[in-house]
Amino acid sequence: MVVGDFAVELDTVVIGSGPGGYVAAIRAAQLGQKVTIIEREHIGGVCLNVGCIPSKALISAGHAYHNAQNSEVFGVTTNEVKLDFKRTQEWKDNTVVAKLTGGVEMLLKKNKVEIIKGEAFLQDDHHLRVIHEDGAESYSYKNAIIATGSRPIEIPGFKFGGRVIDSTGALNLTEVPKKLVVIGGGVIGSELGMAYANLGSEVTILEGSPQLLPSFEKDMVRVVEKEMKNRNMTVHTGAMAKEAVDNGDSVTVKFEVNGKEEEVNADYVLVSVGRRPNTDEMGLELAGVKMTDRGLIEVDNQGRTNLPNIYAIGDIVAGAALAHKASYEGKVAAAAISGEADTVDYVAMPAVAFTDPELASGGHTAKTAKDAGLSVKASKFPFGGNGRAISLDQTEGFVRLVTTTEDNILVGAQVVGPNASEVITELILAVEGGLNAEDLALTIHSHPSLGEVVMDTAELALGQPIHI
């Protein structure tokens, strides 16, 4: 593709094809830009291949297996429930992941986005090199969107390999471990820990902070902790992981909790303590892109770096490492390149944990609202008062609305319970639209549905509850 020393000219180049990159590429193409996407591994990035999507598939398999063994409440008794984990993994990889990644590649081609396989290195603010198996090519570009995502953090004493695995390794195990230790009780660790507990593993979670799932409020987390106990999971908070000793056919994890040295044996130890931005060794310093001491790229409210033609989105910029955040930022950056005035607004960014039950939150909590100088009240309605939840035998949890005391405008919401990841969507829309509790209370919700809890909570906020 290179003639002599001349670089191939590109218009808009997107580096990385995850949920941020491929969405940015398609939106840029829709806006009339000639787009090229560069991907060093798999189309769809971490999320579709070894992250959000395959983990939810494994979680679904865990639910199916657990429910098959615990359906007596419905009068359904099963005998000799069997798990063929090889088939589970084949379904995850060959049906779920393959279908979605193939669909993304088809969408890129449909929108006339050129795909280049290889690793991109910036040479300056208008030139880059792509290294691949057969050599390297040089390119010039007008605008670039960097969407290279992140990777798991490795901690001292727990070098990845063998029986010490990261989230990718946990998703690709060939058998369900009899015993699993999870270091890090955040969203990823708690999700995968519960998934394997549902599949039959004896799971121990070691969390360094005082609370499991520290990004969610305590009363929400307590509901998940109760379910973890029901699955015979062991949770240590305030625990410091020290070392993993590979015994060949097992691993011993040494840790400290409450000033006492302890250890636990397992088949595998999953290290899930956070992720590191993929901004090293790709020439950002050479190009002059400004970064923080944490390796994050500094951007403005359109995703633009200190260089006017280079943008960055997703896990490599400040904010939560969420796939939907990356997609949102990708659309804004693509529009900015086309001269549009779109800017990011994170007021109602939803955060979800696909635990049992699910957790979801968006906008302000009562605490953050008060810290921001708002006068608010919190209204909480239990799923135990919802007909659909009762018929599902999933009554644990609640919906909470955070509304202003003066005019009942919704500024935030939290959901813990069945399908919280879906219920939160209506509430995010309400926050974004500046709706108040009366708007939600007067919206006719289908019956029986889990969404009715939103209406019931809104009526509670207005002082006119029907079902409590």
DOTORKE-386562 format. One line per 10 residues: for each residue x, y, z of C-alpha. Coordinates in Angstrom, 3 decimals, always signed. Layout:
% residues N
X,Y,Z ~ ...
//
This chain:
% residues 468
+0.000,+0.000,+0.000 ~ +3.032,+2.253,+0.108 ~ +4.828,+3.523,-2.974 ~ +8.378,+4.490,-2.130 ~ +8.303,+6.748,+0.946 ~ +4.828,+8.113,+0.249 ~ +2.161,+7.460,+2.887 ~ -1.345,+6.452,+1.944 ~ -3.725,+9.340,+2.633 ~ -6.627,+8.782,+5.015
-9.414,+11.145,+6.014 ~ -10.798,+10.139,+9.431 ~ -9.010,+7.256,+11.141 ~ -10.375,+5.458,+14.192 ~ -7.883,+3.426,+16.246 ~ -9.714,+0.600,+18.008 ~ -12.982,-1.119,+17.101 ~ -14.627,-1.592,+20.496 ~ -18.021,-0.073,+21.439 ~ -16.479,+3.390,+21.233
-14.452,+2.914,+18.090 ~ -16.886,+1.117,+15.819 ~ -19.768,+3.413,+16.821 ~ -17.601,+6.480,+16.175 ~ -16.567,+5.083,+12.783 ~ -20.144,+4.388,+11.688 ~ -21.430,+7.767,+12.878 ~ -18.541,+9.579,+11.153 ~ -19.335,+7.715,+7.927 ~ -23.021,+8.633,+8.247
-21.955,+12.277,+8.522 ~ -20.116,+12.067,+5.209 ~ -16.571,+11.371,+6.341 ~ -14.355,+8.815,+4.617 ~ -13.471,+6.544,+7.520 ~ -10.796,+3.932,+8.201 ~ -10.722,+1.824,+11.357 ~ -7.524,+0.173,+12.631 ~ -7.829,-2.868,+14.907 ~ -4.919,-4.919,+16.266
-6.934,-7.860,+17.646 ~ -10.662,-8.485,+17.232 ~ -13.445,-6.430,+15.663 ~ -15.723,-5.442,+18.531 ~ -12.873,-4.982,+20.982 ~ -12.784,-6.292,+24.541 ~ -16.489,-5.751,+25.207 ~ -17.856,-7.977,+22.466 ~ -15.087,-10.566,+22.500 ~ -13.851,-11.005,+26.079
-15.873,-8.592,+28.203 ~ -19.441,-7.338,+28.514 ~ -21.112,-9.713,+26.066 ~ -19.491,-13.092,+26.853 ~ -19.713,-12.383,+30.590 ~ -23.469,-11.803,+30.291 ~ -23.763,-15.043,+28.333 ~ -21.989,-16.881,+31.160 ~ -24.209,-15.131,+33.696 ~ -27.302,-16.260,+31.764
-26.026,-19.846,+31.711 ~ -25.469,-19.641,+35.458 ~ -29.029,-18.437,+35.990 ~ -30.416,-21.287,+33.891 ~ -28.444,-23.890,+35.833 ~ -29.217,-22.394,+39.251 ~ -32.923,-21.963,+38.480 ~ -33.201,-25.520,+37.188 ~ -32.009,-26.738,+40.568 ~ -34.133,-24.350,+42.618
-37.585,-24.288,+41.047 ~ -39.560,-26.069,+43.765 ~ -41.332,-22.834,+44.707 ~ -43.158,-23.016,+41.356 ~ -44.057,-26.646,+41.912 ~ -41.413,-27.683,+39.392 ~ -39.089,-30.433,+40.570 ~ -36.108,-31.499,+38.478 ~ -33.853,-34.500,+38.845 ~ -30.222,-34.924,+37.806
-29.699,-31.456,+36.384 ~ -26.470,-31.649,+34.383 ~ -24.117,-28.968,+33.129 ~ -22.098,-29.537,+29.962 ~ -19.728,-26.604,+30.351 ~ -18.013,-27.329,+27.048 ~ -21.346,-26.772,+25.286 ~ -21.906,-23.642,+27.371 ~ -18.599,-22.209,+26.189 ~ -19.275,-23.216,+22.573
-22.636,-21.441,+22.698 ~ -21.031,-18.341,+24.212 ~ -18.256,-18.200,+21.620 ~ -19.850,-19.559,+18.449 ~ -23.335,-18.142,+18.780 ~ -23.365,-15.085,+21.019 ~ -19.915,-13.564,+20.417 ~ -19.542,-14.639,+16.783 ~ -22.971,-13.290,+15.860 ~ -22.326,-9.879,+17.383
-18.760,-9.418,+16.146 ~ -19.786,-10.566,+12.685 ~ -22.649,-8.090,+12.816 ~ -20.325,-5.228,+13.713 ~ -17.996,-6.050,+10.819 ~ -20.983,-6.173,+8.471 ~ -22.184,-2.768,+9.715 ~ -18.740,-1.246,+9.181 ~ -18.620,-2.550,+5.616 ~ -22.206,-1.456,+4.963
-21.213,+2.081,+5.952 ~ -18.129,+1.862,+3.695 ~ -15.667,+1.957,+6.590 ~ -12.300,+0.536,+5.545 ~ -10.852,-1.979,+8.026 ~ -7.087,-2.266,+8.519 ~ -5.783,-5.054,+10.744 ~ -2.663,-4.173,+12.715 ~ -1.251,-2.066,+15.530 ~ -1.159,+1.709,+15.067
+1.744,+3.932,+16.145 ~ +1.431,+7.703,+15.883 ~ +4.454,+9.435,+14.384 ~ +3.086,+12.976,+14.689 ~ -0.290,+14.703,+14.566 ~ -0.874,+13.734,+10.915 ~ +1.094,+10.512,+10.346 ~ +1.035,+6.979,+11.701 ~ +2.435,+3.509,+11.011 ~ +0.503,+0.259,+11.158
+2.459,-2.859,+12.113 ~ +1.029,-6.259,+11.187 ~ +2.176,-9.808,+10.542 ~ +3.447,-9.110,+7.026 ~ +5.250,-5.849,+7.710 ~ +4.210,-2.238,+8.099 ~ +2.574,+0.590,+6.172 ~ +2.671,+4.360,+6.549 ~ -0.419,+6.558,+6.480 ~ -1.263,+10.220,+6.749
-4.584,+11.330,+8.223 ~ -6.659,+14.461,+8.641 ~ -8.440,+13.516,+11.865 ~ -8.050,+10.670,+14.331 ~ -10.251,+9.213,+17.055 ~ -8.304,+7.108,+19.565 ~ -10.452,+4.369,+21.103 ~ -7.936,+1.801,+22.310 ~ -9.723,+0.778,+25.531 ~ -8.094,-0.778,+28.572
-6.623,-3.997,+29.969 ~ -6.676,-5.727,+33.374 ~ -4.261,-4.529,+36.038 ~ -1.716,-7.050,+37.305 ~ -0.796,-6.770,+40.988 ~ +2.386,-7.839,+42.844 ~ +2.384,-11.470,+43.890 ~ -0.248,-12.393,+41.314 ~ +1.446,-12.585,+37.928 ~ -1.033,-13.661,+35.272
-0.507,-17.179,+33.997 ~ -1.312,-20.729,+34.990 ~ -3.885,-20.672,+37.782 ~ -3.764,-16.883,+38.202 ~ -6.210,-15.499,+35.641 ~ -7.718,-12.201,+34.577 ~ -11.314,-11.655,+33.438 ~ -10.522,-12.959,+29.955 ~ -9.130,-16.158,+31.438 ~ -12.179,-16.517,+33.679
-14.470,-16.343,+30.661 ~ -12.511,-19.019,+28.822 ~ -12.101,-21.723,+31.455 ~ -12.674,-25.222,+30.072 ~ -14.287,-26.454,+33.271 ~ -16.182,-24.983,+36.186 ~ -13.689,-24.720,+39.066 ~ -14.692,-26.459,+42.272 ~ -13.178,-23.550,+44.186 ~ -12.556,-20.029,+42.898
-10.987,-17.045,+44.631 ~ -11.805,-13.591,+43.273 ~ -9.536,-10.685,+44.203 ~ -11.539,-7.510,+43.768 ~ -15.217,-7.262,+44.639 ~ -16.091,-4.535,+42.175 ~ -18.523,-4.977,+39.295 ~ -16.479,-7.453,+37.216 ~ -15.352,-9.530,+40.180 ~ -18.824,-9.700,+41.717
-20.502,-10.512,+38.407 ~ -18.135,-13.338,+37.507 ~ -17.989,-14.585,+41.093 ~ -21.768,-14.930,+41.233 ~ -21.879,-16.455,+37.740 ~ -19.506,-19.242,+38.784 ~ -21.311,-19.661,+42.108 ~ -24.505,-20.249,+40.113 ~ -22.613,-22.780,+37.998 ~ -21.571,-24.686,+41.115
-18.246,-23.174,+42.245 ~ -17.382,-22.488,+45.868 ~ -16.446,-18.815,+45.601 ~ -14.437,-16.556,+47.917 ~ -14.235,-12.815,+47.198 ~ -11.473,-10.630,+48.659 ~ -12.284,-6.912,+48.474 ~ -9.782,-4.313,+49.699 ~ -12.261,-1.557,+50.517 ~ -14.687,-1.667,+53.470
-17.609,-2.459,+51.160 ~ -18.301,-4.868,+48.345 ~ -19.245,-3.114,+45.079 ~ -17.993,+0.233,+46.433 ~ -19.417,+2.273,+43.537 ~ -22.986,+1.526,+44.713 ~ -24.818,+2.590,+47.867 ~ -24.655,+0.359,+50.926 ~ -28.339,-0.526,+51.138 ~ -28.248,-1.674,+47.508
-25.177,-3.822,+48.094 ~ -26.703,-5.473,+51.157 ~ -29.346,-7.066,+48.933 ~ -26.613,-8.623,+46.756 ~ -24.636,-9.753,+49.794 ~ -27.722,-11.574,+51.079 ~ -27.972,-13.493,+47.808 ~ -24.262,-14.276,+47.898 ~ -24.759,-15.909,+51.303 ~ -27.638,-17.929,+49.866
-25.156,-19.269,+47.314 ~ -22.617,-20.128,+50.021 ~ -20.181,-17.481,+48.813 ~ -17.594,-16.115,+51.253 ~ -16.870,-12.380,+51.172 ~ -13.979,-10.672,+52.983 ~ -13.958,-6.864,+52.885 ~ -10.962,-4.837,+54.048 ~ -8.824,-7.721,+52.776 ~ -5.324,-7.293,+51.375
-4.207,-9.964,+48.904 ~ -0.543,-10.871,+49.475 ~ +0.531,-13.742,+47.239 ~ -0.599,-16.616,+45.054 ~ +1.345,-19.868,+45.325 ~ +0.875,-22.223,+42.358 ~ +0.776,-25.797,+43.618 ~ +0.477,-27.334,+40.168 ~ -3.028,-28.722,+40.523 ~ -4.261,-25.862,+42.756
-3.373,-22.376,+43.963 ~ -3.005,-21.045,+47.510 ~ -3.977,-17.426,+48.028 ~ -2.462,-15.665,+51.019 ~ -4.206,-12.546,+52.324 ~ -4.566,-10.331,+55.383 ~ -7.856,-9.291,+56.960 ~ -8.391,-7.543,+60.296 ~ -4.647,-7.739,+60.910 ~ -4.639,-11.517,+60.614
-2.795,-13.554,+57.981 ~ -5.017,-16.114,+56.286 ~ -4.945,-18.345,+53.221 ~ -7.390,-20.214,+51.045 ~ -6.866,-22.940,+48.447 ~ -8.636,-22.927,+45.095 ~ -8.471,-24.233,+41.554 ~ -8.033,-20.709,+40.169 ~ -7.670,-17.159,+41.425 ~ -9.278,-14.396,+39.363
-7.616,-10.994,+39.750 ~ -10.106,-8.222,+39.028 ~ -8.873,-5.035,+40.691 ~ -9.359,-2.564,+37.875 ~ -8.159,-1.778,+34.375 ~ -5.312,+0.219,+32.868 ~ -5.779,+2.511,+29.821 ~ -4.140,+1.311,+26.600 ~ -2.245,+4.509,+25.908 ~ +1.334,+3.313,+26.281
+3.657,+2.375,+23.438 ~ +1.522,+3.824,+20.663 ~ +3.370,+7.076,+20.036 ~ +1.084,+9.502,+21.849 ~ +4.027,+11.347,+23.398 ~ +5.735,+11.514,+20.012 ~ +2.626,+13.050,+18.506 ~ +2.382,+15.546,+21.369 ~ -0.894,+14.323,+22.888 ~ -1.258,+15.559,+26.466
-1.923,+12.902,+29.129 ~ -2.385,+12.681,+32.888 ~ +0.035,+10.881,+35.213 ~ -2.427,+7.946,+35.185 ~ -2.050,+7.490,+31.455 ~ -5.413,+9.003,+30.585 ~ -5.716,+11.354,+27.626 ~ -6.927,+14.859,+28.430 ~ -9.911,+15.933,+26.317 ~ -12.498,+18.711,+26.149
-16.275,+18.252,+26.135 ~ -16.203,+17.084,+22.517 ~ -13.457,+14.510,+23.047 ~ -10.815,+16.758,+21.443 ~ -7.268,+16.519,+22.771 ~ -4.785,+19.394,+22.941 ~ -4.215,+18.674,+19.231 ~ -7.290,+19.953,+17.329 ~ -7.463,+17.016,+14.896 ~ -6.999,+14.176,+17.427
-9.833,+12.947,+19.641 ~ -9.990,+10.312,+22.382 ~ -12.937,+8.386,+23.833 ~ -13.832,+5.554,+26.207 ~ -11.625,+3.957,+28.850 ~ -8.620,+6.098,+27.890 ~ -10.257,+9.350,+29.047 ~ -11.562,+10.414,+32.451 ~ -14.751,+8.904,+33.813 ~ -16.209,+5.471,+34.351
-14.950,+2.656,+32.111 ~ -18.339,+1.820,+30.597 ~ -19.060,+0.556,+27.093 ~ -22.110,+2.795,+26.673 ~ -20.080,+5.813,+27.780 ~ -17.532,+5.041,+25.058 ~ -20.257,+4.707,+22.402 ~ -21.802,+7.995,+23.496 ~ -18.448,+9.792,+23.388 ~ -17.732,+8.252,+19.980
-20.863,+9.805,+18.502 ~ -19.962,+13.201,+19.953 ~ -16.388,+13.070,+18.612 ~ -17.568,+12.012,+15.136 ~ -20.039,+14.902,+15.090 ~ -17.374,+17.349,+16.272 ~ -15.124,+16.407,+13.346 ~ -18.034,+17.248,+11.027 ~ -18.367,+20.653,+12.642 ~ -21.401,+19.861,+14.777
-21.870,+21.415,+18.217 ~ -22.498,+18.141,+20.117 ~ -20.934,+17.963,+23.594 ~ -20.868,+15.283,+26.283 ~ -23.174,+15.466,+29.295 ~ -22.690,+12.778,+31.944 ~ -25.465,+13.858,+34.336 ~ -27.517,+10.689,+33.893 ~ -24.896,+8.126,+32.875 ~ -26.256,+4.722,+33.971
-24.057,+2.264,+35.841 ~ -25.118,-1.384,+36.094 ~ -23.868,-4.495,+37.875 ~ -25.302,-7.756,+36.523 ~ -25.217,-9.439,+39.905 ~ -28.078,-11.346,+41.589 ~ -30.116,-9.237,+41.810 ~ -28.976,-6.565,+39.374 ~ -27.887,-3.099,+40.516 ~ -28.426,+0.069,+38.491
-27.882,+3.729,+39.226 ~ -27.966,+6.982,+37.301 ~ -27.790,+10.689,+38.013 ~ -27.465,+11.844,+41.607 ~ -27.688,+9.819,+44.786 ~ -29.184,+11.641,+47.758 ~ -25.657,+12.262,+49.053 ~ -24.150,+13.589,+45.809 ~ -27.195,+15.795,+45.261 ~ -26.802,+17.358,+48.709
-23.055,+17.723,+48.147 ~ -23.923,+19.636,+44.968 ~ -26.091,+22.028,+46.973 ~ -29.460,+20.576,+45.976 ~ -32.319,+20.187,+48.440 ~ -33.648,+16.692,+47.762 ~ -35.599,+13.821,+49.240 ~ -35.275,+10.094,+48.545 ~ -38.341,+7.901,+48.055 ~ -37.991,+4.105,+48.077
-40.551,+1.488,+46.998 ~ -39.891,-2.256,+47.427 ~ -40.217,-4.872,+44.687 ~ -42.040,-6.883,+47.341 ~ -45.086,-4.681,+46.646 ~ -45.032,-5.369,+42.906 ~ -47.277,-8.068,+41.436 ~ -44.944,-9.021,+38.617 ~ -41.964,-9.399,+40.973 ~ -44.032,-11.613,+43.257
-45.094,-13.822,+40.329 ~ -41.418,-14.135,+39.368 ~ -40.468,-14.986,+42.961 ~ -37.950,-12.129,+42.796 ~ -39.100,-9.707,+45.455 ~ -35.760,-8.567,+46.894 ~ -34.777,-4.977,+46.226 ~ -36.316,-1.595,+45.536 ~ -36.534,+1.489,+43.327 ~ -35.403,+4.806,+44.803
-36.093,+8.208,+43.282 ~ -34.074,+11.272,+44.246 ~ -36.237,+14.350,+43.682 ~ -35.956,+18.036,+44.521 ~ -37.973,+19.066,+47.557 ~ -39.394,+22.183,+45.926 ~ -40.801,+20.850,+42.645 ~ -40.183,+17.054,+42.676 ~ -37.857,+17.115,+39.654 ~ -36.066,+13.798,+39.270
-32.288,+14.244,+39.573 ~ -31.273,+10.635,+40.141 ~ -32.451,+7.074,+40.672 ~ -31.230,+3.728,+41.990 ~ -32.642,+0.283,+41.321 ~ -31.772,-3.050,+42.910 ~ -33.894,-5.987,+41.872 ~ -35.062,-8.049,+38.902 ~ -34.182,-6.518,+35.529 ~ -32.759,-3.382,+37.163
-30.650,-2.888,+34.022 ~ -33.890,-2.378,+32.059 ~ -35.940,-0.531,+34.680 ~ -33.228,+2.160,+35.002 ~ -33.660,+3.209,+31.351 ~ -37.007,+4.931,+31.943 ~ -35.509,+6.755,+34.900 ~ -32.439,+7.891,+32.966 ~ -34.744,+9.313,+30.291 ~ -36.722,+11.129,+32.987
-33.568,+12.679,+34.460 ~ -32.310,+13.699,+31.021 ~ -35.702,+15.214,+30.192 ~ -36.037,+17.128,+33.450 ~ -39.269,+15.314,+34.326 ~ -40.775,+15.414,+37.790 ~ -42.413,+12.762,+39.950 ~ -45.873,+13.738,+38.734 ~ -44.834,+13.064,+35.116 ~ -43.815,+9.532,+36.106
-46.862,+8.944,+38.303 ~ -49.253,+9.997,+35.529 ~ -47.531,+7.850,+32.901 ~ -49.697,+4.752,+32.444 ~ -47.564,+1.672,+33.035 ~ -48.593,-1.761,+31.790 ~ -49.871,-4.197,+34.409 ~ -48.464,-6.411,+35.708 ~ -44.927,-5.223,+35.014 ~ -41.731,-4.492,+36.888
-41.882,-0.971,+35.479 ~ -44.900,-0.263,+37.688 ~ -42.473,+0.107,+40.590 ~ -41.345,+3.374,+38.978 ~ -44.924,+4.689,+39.026 ~ -45.427,+3.507,+42.600 ~ -42.209,+5.177,+43.745 ~ -43.205,+8.411,+42.008 ~ -46.582,+8.358,+43.797 ~ -44.730,+7.809,+47.071
-42.553,+10.854,+46.311 ~ -45.742,+12.893,+45.830 ~ -47.161,+11.667,+49.140 ~ -49.932,+9.756,+47.384 ~ -48.861,+6.077,+47.490 ~ -51.407,+3.460,+46.482 ~ -49.597,+0.189,+47.044 ~ -47.672,+0.834,+50.253
//
